[in-house]
């Protein structure tokens, strides 16, 4: 995601925006907050199923909101 498009993307998609891609732990520590227990059942169930197949996944707070401030 291009940081200059962050405000526009958040305004258009809000919580419906999902971004999937490679996980860089060093960058993630600076840019996102991990949500341990997502309140949305569909998301929580999907993450659990992916983890059961040994896929490392995380639900994080919107990275984009930080760039909109």
C-alpha positions in Angstrom: 0.0 0.0 0.0 1.3 3.4 -0.9 1.3 5.6 2.2 0.1 8.6 0.1 -3.1 6.7 -0.7 -3.8 5.7 3.0 -6.4 8.3 3.8 -8.3 7.7 0.6 -8.3 3.9 1.1 -9.5 4.1 4.7 -12.3 6.5 3.7 -13.4 4.2 1.0 -13.1 0.8 2.6 -12.8 1.3 6.3 -12.7 -2.0 8.2 -13.5 -4.0 5.0 -9.9 -3.5 3.8 -7.6 -6.5 4.1 -4.0 -6.7 3.0 -2.2 -9.9 2.7 1.4 -10.3 2.0 4.8 -11.3 3.3 5.4 -10.7 7.0 8.5 -8.8 8.0 8.7 -8.9 11.8 11.0 -6.0 12.1 8.8 -3.7 10.1 5.6 -5.0 11.7 6.8 -4.1 15.2 7.0 -0.5 14.1 3.9 -0.3 11.9 1.1 -2.5 13.3 -0.6 -3.7 16.5 -1.5 -7.4 16.6 -5.1 -8.1 17.6 -5.0 -11.3 19.6 -8.7 -12.1 19.7 -10.6 -10.6 16.7 -14.2 -9.9 17.6 -15.4 -10.9 14.1 -16.2 -14.6 14.2 -15.5 -15.2 10.5 -12.1 -13.6 10.8 -11.2 -15.5 14.0 -12.4 -18.8 12.4 -10.4 -18.2 9.2 -7.2 -17.4 11.2 -7.7 -20.5 13.3 -8.1 -22.7 10.2 -5.0 -21.2 8.6 -3.0 -21.8 11.8 -4.2 -25.4 11.9 -2.3 -25.8 8.6 0.8 -24.3 10.1 0.4 -21.0 8.2 1.6 -18.0 10.3 -1.0 -15.3 10.2 -1.8 -12.3 12.3 -4.8 -9.9 12.5 -3.5 -6.4 13.0 -4.9 -3.0 13.5 -5.2 -0.9 10.3 -1.7 0.1 9.3 -3.2 2.8 7.2 -4.9 4.7 10.0 -1.5 5.7 11.4 -0.7 7.5 8.1 -4.0 9.4 8.1 -3.2 11.4 11.2 
